[in-house]
């Protein structure tokens, strides 16, 4: 008989078998935890994207038409809503761009602006503490002007440079153009908070 066949077949010890079993069980648990974690992160990311796009869009301000309330490159959060009132800042689509302006009047209201830039809604002077410099601006509509049904009249806070509902190029904003009401500024951190 050969030497190899004379050797007894050695069986692994109980400790070695238990150690191997523990390793395999750990790999199995690790794989399950990893798969569930990845699945959870994908679901959270998808929910976050849906919320950001549909309910709370995040927008970056471009331009100076809302100075001093909002500055160029500020990042703001909007609440997707078609309910807004005079004084609210809204974001809306215009010629494949997103503009941000302040609601001045709603459907059926009469808007009038004097040469000094004072704004009247339904013959009452509008209190506008957010405007630092009044101006008649680029106005080519016939005043007084009645806001059509299903639309709102908007103006930028920087009245001398803003192109808004005072100009026929923009006109009044229909409800289906509105992205939402600006509710919070998230950047820069020094101005974090609700825009005035």
Beta strands, then each sheet from edge to edge (+ up, - down):
strand 1: 58-60
strand 2: 75-79
strand 3: 89-94
strand 4: 97-105
strand 5: 110-113
strand 6: 119-121
strand 7: 124-125
strand 8: 145-146
strand 9: 151-155
strand 10: 173-174
strand 11: 178-187
sheet 1: 1+ 2- 11+ 3- 4+ 9- 10+
sheet 2: 7+ 6- 5+ 8-
end
